[in-house]
Structure formats: structure tokens, C-alpha cells
Amino acid sequence: MASSGCAFNSKYPPVPPEQRSLSAQESYLYEIAPGDAVNIFVWAFPELSGTVPVRPDGMLTTPLIEDMPASGKTPSELARDLEEEMALYVRSPIVTVIVNKFVGLPQQQVRVVGEAMGGSGSSGGGGGSSRGPAAVPFRKHMTLLDLMIEVGGLTPFAAGNKSILVRFNDGERVEYSVRIDDLLRKGDMSENISLLPGDILVIPEAWF
């Protein structure tokens, strides 16, 4: 199995050093998504403040504004847009937006398919359960180990060292090899790479 795993992974390069460390995440800012709940605080106007949901169409409604686009904006961007709209009704509004419930846009999630306990799993018998592909909201400083804890680890059928990380660099799809068995079963922390928003982890089934 070891030799076949090396041959398989030779098709894909490892994640380059500049993308493995947490410094690669420094430019990350959370963007509001449908399903999020946001707390809108308007200074000196408690009647205009409160927590509202972001609708499936990406809009939200406040006491003064019926349809404000929210999806895809950072909390600060949404606050400035609300200030601009509210200024039509009240004098010099000061708005703060705090996200209370996080869903995450698809491009700001990390997704897992294949042989993770939160992945598609195998239909064969003998231990382990599967719950379908998993989508986990990305959070700053998230690593591969954090993701595997989130989805419950590997199934008994996983070929963890043959896993593939699909990443989009400036819109271009790139595939890298990752060695999850070495990370989880051998404690090799050099394999605990930093993740990025939009990453897709593919964990194949082992051939016995």
C-alpha cells in the first residue's frame, strides 16, 4: 500500500510552503452570507437596532429599510451602507454590525467529500458511519487538523495519504497531495497545513 500511495500522490505536488502556514490567511475577512443573523446597533436609536436574519436572497430588512443587500459584504461594509440609507431618515446615523450566527458563502466554506466520517463514506459493511459530504464555514487560523476534528476523522475505508486538496489560486484550480494518515495516525504535524476559504478536500477509498 505504501508504494502505491506514493505513486498515486506523485501526480499531485505538495502544498507549497508559502501556502502551508497561517500567514497565508492574513488577508481573510468574513463576508456575510444568506442564513446569517446580524445584530444592527444604531447609536442613540434603539428603536432602529436589533438582530435580523439575512434572507435566502441575500437581503435583510430593518425598521427603516425593506431590502438591503447584505450577502457578500463584510460587517463594516454593510454598516456603512446602512448608514447611507438611514441618513435619508435620521441625522448622522452611526451603525455597527455584528454577525451572531455564521453560515458562510460557498466560496468561504471548506468542503469535504469522500471517506471522512462527515463525508460520503463507503456502502460496504464493517464499522464507521457516513453522513454525506460536509461543508464547514472557514474560520481564520483553521488547519487541516481542525477540519478533520470538525468532520469526525476518517472512515475505516479511507486512504488518507492519497487525499487531494483542491484549491483555487486567482481563479485557477490547482490540486495538491495531502497526507492525512501521517497527520492523524503518526502525529506528523508537518502535514497540518493551513487551509484557505473555498478549499475542497477529497479523500479517496482504499483498495484492499
Secondary structure as a PSIPRED ss2 file (coil, helix, strand):
# PSIPRED VFORMAT (PSIPRED V4.0)

   1 M C   1.000  0.000  0.000
   2 A H   0.000  1.000  0.000
   3 S H   0.000  1.000  0.000
   4 S H   0.000  1.000  0.000
   5 G H   0.000  1.000  0.000
   6 C H   0.000  1.000  0.000
   7 A H   0.000  1.000  0.000
   8 F H   0.000  1.000  0.000
   9 N H   0.000  1.000  0.000
  10 S C   1.000  0.000  0.000
  11 K C   1.000  0.000  0.000
  12 Y C   1.000  0.000  0.000
  13 P C   1.000  0.000  0.000
  14 P E   0.000  0.000  1.000
  15 V C   1.000  0.000  0.000
  16 P C   1.000  0.000  0.000
  17 P H   0.000  1.000  0.000
  18 E H   0.000  1.000  0.000
  19 Q H   0.000  1.000  0.000
  20 R H   0.000  1.000  0.000
  21 S C   1.000  0.000  0.000
  22 L H   0.000  1.000  0.000
  23 S H   0.000  1.000  0.000
  24 A H   0.000  1.000  0.000
  25 Q H   0.000  1.000  0.000
  26 E C   1.000  0.000  0.000
  27 S C   1.000  0.000  0.000
  28 Y C   1.000  0.000  0.000
  29 L C   1.000  0.000  0.000
  30 Y C   1.000  0.000  0.000
  31 E C   1.000  0.000  0.000
  32 I C   1.000  0.000  0.000
  33 A C   1.000  0.000  0.000
  34 P C   1.000  0.000  0.000
  35 G C   1.000  0.000  0.000
  36 D C   1.000  0.000  0.000
  37 A E   0.000  0.000  1.000
  38 V E   0.000  0.000  1.000
  39 N E   0.000  0.000  1.000
  40 I E   0.000  0.000  1.000
  41 F E   0.000  0.000  1.000
  42 V E   0.000  0.000  1.000
  43 W C   1.000  0.000  0.000
  44 A C   1.000  0.000  0.000
  45 F C   1.000  0.000  0.000
  46 P H   0.000  1.000  0.000
  47 E H   0.000  1.000  0.000
  48 L H   0.000  1.000  0.000
  49 S C   1.000  0.000  0.000
  50 G E   0.000  0.000  1.000
  51 T E   0.000  0.000  1.000
  52 V E   0.000  0.000  1.000
  53 P E   0.000  0.000  1.000
  54 V C   1.000  0.000  0.000
  55 R C   1.000  0.000  0.000
  56 P C   1.000  0.000  0.000
  57 D C   1.000  0.000  0.000
  58 G C   1.000  0.000  0.000
  59 M E   0.000  0.000  1.000
  60 L E   0.000  0.000  1.000
  61 T C   1.000  0.000  0.000
  62 T C   1.000  0.000  0.000
  63 P C   1.000  0.000  0.000
  64 L C   1.000  0.000  0.000
  65 I C   1.000  0.000  0.000
  66 E C   1.000  0.000  0.000
  67 D C   1.000  0.000  0.000
  68 M E   0.000  0.000  1.000
  69 P E   0.000  0.000  1.000
  70 A C   1.000  0.000  0.000
  71 S C   1.000  0.000  0.000
  72 G C   1.000  0.000  0.000
  73 K C   1.000  0.000  0.000
  74 T C   1.000  0.000  0.000
  75 P H   0.000  1.000  0.000
  76 S H   0.000  1.000  0.000
  77 E H   0.000  1.000  0.000
  78 L H   0.000  1.000  0.000
  79 A H   0.000  1.000  0.000
  80 R H   0.000  1.000  0.000
  81 D H   0.000  1.000  0.000
  82 L H   0.000  1.000  0.000
  83 E H   0.000  1.000  0.000
  84 E H   0.000  1.000  0.000
  85 E H   0.000  1.000  0.000
  86 M H   0.000  1.000  0.000
  87 A C   1.000  0.000  0.000
  88 L C   1.000  0.000  0.000
  89 Y C   1.000  0.000  0.000
  90 V C   1.000  0.000  0.000
  91 R C   1.000  0.000  0.000
  92 S C   1.000  0.000  0.000
  93 P C   1.000  0.000  0.000
  94 I C   1.000  0.000  0.000
  95 V E   0.000  0.000  1.000
  96 T E   0.000  0.000  1.000
  97 V E   0.000  0.000  1.000
  98 I E   0.000  0.000  1.000
  99 V E   0.000  0.000  1.000
 100 N E   0.000  0.000  1.000
 101 K E   0.000  0.000  1.000
 102 F C   1.000  0.000  0.000
 103 V C   1.000  0.000  0.000
 104 G C   1.000  0.000  0.000
 105 L C   1.000  0.000  0.000
 106 P H   0.000  1.000  0.000
 107 Q H   0.000  1.000  0.000
 108 Q H   0.000  1.000  0.000
 109 Q E   0.000  0.000  1.000
 110 V E   0.000  0.000  1.000
 111 R E   0.000  0.000  1.000
 112 V E   0.000  0.000  1.000
 113 V E   0.000  0.000  1.000
 114 G E   0.000  0.000  1.000
 115 E C   1.000  0.000  0.000
 116 A E   0.000  0.000  1.000
 117 M C   1.000  0.000  0.000
 118 G C   1.000  0.000  0.000
 119 G C   1.000  0.000  0.000
 120 S C   1.000  0.000  0.000
 121 G C   1.000  0.000  0.000
 122 S C   1.000  0.000  0.000
 123 S C   1.000  0.000  0.000
 124 G C   1.000  0.000  0.000
 125 G C   1.000  0.000  0.000
 126 G C   1.000  0.000  0.000
 127 G C   1.000  0.000  0.000
 128 G C   1.000  0.000  0.000
 129 S C   1.000  0.000  0.000
 130 S C   1.000  0.000  0.000
 131 R C   1.000  0.000  0.000
 132 G C   1.000  0.000  0.000
 133 P C   1.000  0.000  0.000
 134 A E   0.000  0.000  1.000
 135 A E   0.000  0.000  1.000
 136 V E   0.000  0.000  1.000
 137 P E   0.000  0.000  1.000
 138 F C   1.000  0.000  0.000
 139 R C   1.000  0.000  0.000
 140 K C   1.000  0.000  0.000
 141 H C   1.000  0.000  0.000
 142 M C   1.000  0.000  0.000
 143 T E   0.000  0.000  1.000
 144 L H   0.000  1.000  0.000
 145 L H   0.000  1.000  0.000
 146 D H   0.000  1.000  0.000
 147 L H   0.000  1.000  0.000
 148 M H   0.000  1.000  0.000
 149 I H   0.000  1.000  0.000
 150 E H   0.000  1.000  0.000
 151 V H   0.000  1.000  0.000
 152 G C   1.000  0.000  0.000
 153 G C   1.000  0.000  0.000
 154 L E   0.000  0.000  1.000
 155 T C   1.000  0.000  0.000
 156 P C   1.000  0.000  0.000
 157 F C   1.000  0.000  0.000
 158 A E   0.000  0.000  1.000
 159 A C   1.000  0.000  0.000
 160 G H   0.000  1.000  0.000
 161 N H   0.000  1.000  0.000
 162 K H   0.000  1.000  0.000
 163 S E   0.000  0.000  1.000
 164 I E   0.000  0.000  1.000
 165 L E   0.000  0.000  1.000
 166 V E   0.000  0.000  1.000
 167 R E   0.000  0.000  1.000
 168 F E   0.000  0.000  1.000
 169 N E   0.000  0.000  1.000
 170 D C   1.000  0.000  0.000
 171 G C   1.000  0.000  0.000
 172 E E   0.000  0.000  1.000
 173 R E   0.000  0.000  1.000
 174 V E   0.000  0.000  1.000
 175 E E   0.000  0.000  1.000
 176 Y E   0.000  0.000  1.000
 177 S E   0.000  0.000  1.000
 178 V E   0.000  0.000  1.000
 179 R C   1.000  0.000  0.000
 180 I H   0.000  1.000  0.000
 181 D H   0.000  1.000  0.000
 182 D H   0.000  1.000  0.000
 183 L H   0.000  1.000  0.000
 184 L H   0.000  1.000  0.000
 185 R H   0.000  1.000  0.000
 186 K H   0.000  1.000  0.000
 187 G C   1.000  0.000  0.000
 188 D C   1.000  0.000  0.000
 189 M H   0.000  1.000  0.000
 190 S H   0.000  1.000  0.000
 191 E H   0.000  1.000  0.000
 192 N C   1.000  0.000  0.000
 193 I C   1.000  0.000  0.000
 194 S E   0.000  0.000  1.000
 195 L C   1.000  0.000  0.000
 196 L C   1.000  0.000  0.000
 197 P C   1.000  0.000  0.000
 198 G C   1.000  0.000  0.000
 199 D C   1.000  0.000  0.000
 200 I E   0.000  0.000  1.000
 201 L E   0.000  0.000  1.000
 202 V E   0.000  0.000  1.000
 203 I E   0.000  0.000  1.000
 204 P C   1.000  0.000  0.000
 205 E E   0.000  0.000  1.000
 206 A C   1.000  0.000  0.000
 207 W C   1.000  0.000  0.000
 208 F C   1.000  0.000  0.000
